[in-house]
Amino acid sequence: MTIEEALAALGPTAARVAHALQSRSIRGRRNHQYRCPVALYLQRVVHPDIIIGRYTAGFPYSTGVPPGVNLPIAVMNFIAAFDWSEFSYLEEV
């Protein structure tokens, strides 16, 4: 599965993204490029080295792999909401 396919599978809205992550029992940390729920999901289904930014997902520059792909709007909206404490049930304890 590619990064693009995995991101598209999360859904068309931030709420659907949250539901998809919850149904996979994925929890993460706010404001964290390696431990964000979306990063953890991508690490599980695509590759363990993936990191996430506010607008892109991909591999660290040190891997020599070109920078990542643009995030869909629904995923960006989810990340922004999660970082501001919405969807707190997805936060690691």
C-alpha positions in Angstrom: 0.0 0.0 0.0 1.3 3.5 -0.8 1.2 6.5 1.5 -1.5 8.0 -0.8 -3.7 4.9 -0.7 -3.4 4.6 3.1 -4.3 8.3 3.6 -7.3 8.0 1.3 -8.5 5.0 3.2 -8.9 7.1 6.3 -12.0 8.9 5.0 -13.3 12.3 3.7 -13.7 14.2 6.9 -11.7 14.7 10.2 -14.4 12.8 12.1 -14.2 9.9 9.7 -10.4 9.9 10.0 -10.8 9.8 13.8 -13.2 6.9 13.6 -10.9 5.0 11.3 -8.0 5.4 13.7 -10.1 4.5 16.7 -11.4 1.3 14.9 -7.7 0.3 14.5 -7.0 1.0 18.2 -4.4 3.7 17.2 -3.7 6.4 19.8 -0.9 9.0 19.7 0.6 12.2 21.0 -0.4 15.7 20.1 2.1 17.8 18.1 4.5 14.9 17.5 5.7 14.0 14.0 6.5 10.3 14.9 3.8 9.6 17.4 0.8 11.4 15.9 -2.1 8.9 15.4 -1.8 9.4 11.6 1.9 8.8 11.7 1.4 5.6 13.7 -1.2 4.4 11.3 1.1 5.0 8.3 4.0 3.3 10.1 1.8 0.3 10.7 0.3 0.0 7.2 3.0 1.5 4.9 6.5 1.6 6.5 7.8 2.0 10.1 10.0 5.1 9.2 7.3 7.4 8.1 6.9 10.8 9.8 4.1 13.3 9.5 4.1 17.1 9.2 1.2 19.6 9.2 0.9 19.2 5.3 2.9 16.2 4.3 3.8 12.6 5.2 7.0 10.8 4.2 10.4 9.7 5.3 13.0 11.6 7.2 15.5 13.4 5.0 18.3 11.2 6.3 16.9 8.2 4.5 17.7 9.7 1.1 14.1 9.1 0.0 12.5 12.2 -1.6 10.1 14.2 0.7 6.6 12.9 1.2 3.2 13.4 -0.2 0.7 16.1 0.5 -1.9 15.2 3.1 -5.6 15.2 2.1 -7.7 18.0 3.6 -9.5 15.6 5.9 -6.2 14.4 7.4 -4.9 17.9 7.8 -8.1 18.9 9.5 -7.9 15.9 11.8 -4.3 16.7 12.8 -5.1 20.3 13.5 -8.1 19.3 15.6 -6.2 16.6 17.4 -3.3 19.0 18.2 -5.9 21.4 19.7 -7.3 18.6 22.0 -10.2 17.5 19.9 -10.6 13.7 19.6 -8.9 13.4 23.0 -10.0 9.8 23.1 -7.2 9.1 20.6 -4.5 10.5 22.8 -2.0 8.2 24.4 -2.2 8.1 28.1 
